Amino acid sequence: MEPMRKITRLSIAIGGFLIVTSLILTGTVLLAVIGIINVEIFADQVSASLLPFVFLTLGILDFAAGVILLRR
């Protein structure tokens, strides 16, 4: 039964990553549709290079949390 627990924990970690990512993307789209943020802010050079870095950092942190969850 031990391998099943690890698979379950891994699926929880992956699910958490997908939920967080989808919440960020949904929130960004909602704010753009309402007009609170301007979509053109993602077009300049600084934002275009910063956005993937933010998602990469989020992914690394979520992966680390998943590893900790697997070890506990």
VOKE-255730 format. One record per residue (C-alpha): chain; x, y, z. Coordinates in steps of 0.02 Angstrom, whole numbers. Each point is the difference from the previous one (the first is absolute). Last residue first. Example, Ala and Ser with C-alpha at 12.3 -4.5 7.8 and 13.67 -1.06 7.14 Angstrom:
<sites>
c=A; X=684; Y=-53; Z=357
c=A; X=-69; Y=-172; Z=33
</sites>
This chain:
<sites>
c=A; X=315; Y=663; Z=243
c=A; X=121; Y=-24; Z=-145
c=A; X=-132; Y=16; Z=-137
c=A; X=-70; Y=161; Z=75
c=A; X=175; Y=73; Z=7
c=A; X=26; Y=-45; Z=-183
c=A; X=-167; Y=79; Z=-43
c=A; X=45; Y=160; Z=94
c=A; X=163; Y=7; Z=-97
c=A; X=-96; Y=-22; Z=-162
c=A; X=-116; Y=142; Z=49
c=A; X=147; Y=113; Z=34
c=A; X=81; Y=-47; Z=-164
c=A; X=-162; Y=27; Z=-96
c=A; X=-30; Y=170; Z=79
c=A; X=177; Y=52; Z=-42
c=A; X=-24; Y=-57; Z=-180
c=A; X=-166; Y=92; Z=-11
c=A; X=80; Y=160; Z=64
c=A; X=148; Y=-20; Z=-118
c=A; X=-119; Y=-28; Z=-146
c=A; X=-86; Y=166; Z=43
c=A; X=160; Y=100; Z=23
c=A; X=62; Y=-15; Z=-180
c=A; X=-160; Y=62; Z=-80
c=A; X=-23; Y=128; Z=138
c=A; X=170; Y=78; Z=-31
c=A; X=-13; Y=-2; Z=-190
c=A; X=-170; Y=80; Z=-16
c=A; X=-151; Y=-102; Z=-57
c=A; X=-65; Y=-57; Z=169
c=A; X=-49; Y=178; Z=44
c=A; X=-103; Y=5; Z=-160
c=A; X=-136; Y=-102; Z=83
c=A; X=-49; Y=148; Z=106
c=A; X=-57; Y=-43; Z=173
c=A; X=-165; Y=44; Z=83
c=A; X=-95; Y=-15; Z=-164
c=A; X=-126; Y=-131; Z=54
c=A; X=66; Y=-116; Z=-137
c=A; X=182; Y=28; Z=50
c=A; X=-36; Y=-29; Z=185
c=A; X=-93; Y=-160; Z=-45
c=A; X=142; Y=-60; Z=-113
c=A; X=128; Y=30; Z=138
c=A; X=-107; Y=-85; Z=130
c=A; X=-26; Y=-151; Z=-112
c=A; X=187; Y=-14; Z=-33
c=A; X=44; Y=14; Z=185
c=A; X=-137; Y=-121; Z=52
c=A; X=51; Y=-122; Z=-136
c=A; X=179; Y=-1; Z=62
c=A; X=-50; Y=-26; Z=180
c=A; X=-120; Y=-142; Z=-44
c=A; X=125; Y=-85; Z=-114
c=A; X=136; Y=5; Z=132
c=A; X=-119; Y=-68; Z=131
c=A; X=-51; Y=-142; Z=-114
c=A; X=182; Y=-46; Z=-28
c=A; X=29; Y=-4; Z=188
c=A; X=-158; Y=-101; Z=31
c=A; X=48; Y=-122; Z=-137
c=A; X=170; Y=-24; Z=79
c=A; X=-80; Y=-32; Z=169
c=A; X=-114; Y=-131; Z=-75
c=A; X=143; Y=-83; Z=-92
c=A; X=100; Y=-4; Z=161
c=A; X=-146; Y=-75; Z=95
c=A; X=-24; Y=-134; Z=-131
c=A; X=183; Y=-50; Z=14
c=A; X=-23; Y=-29; Z=188
c=A; X=-151; Y=-114; Z=-18
</sites>
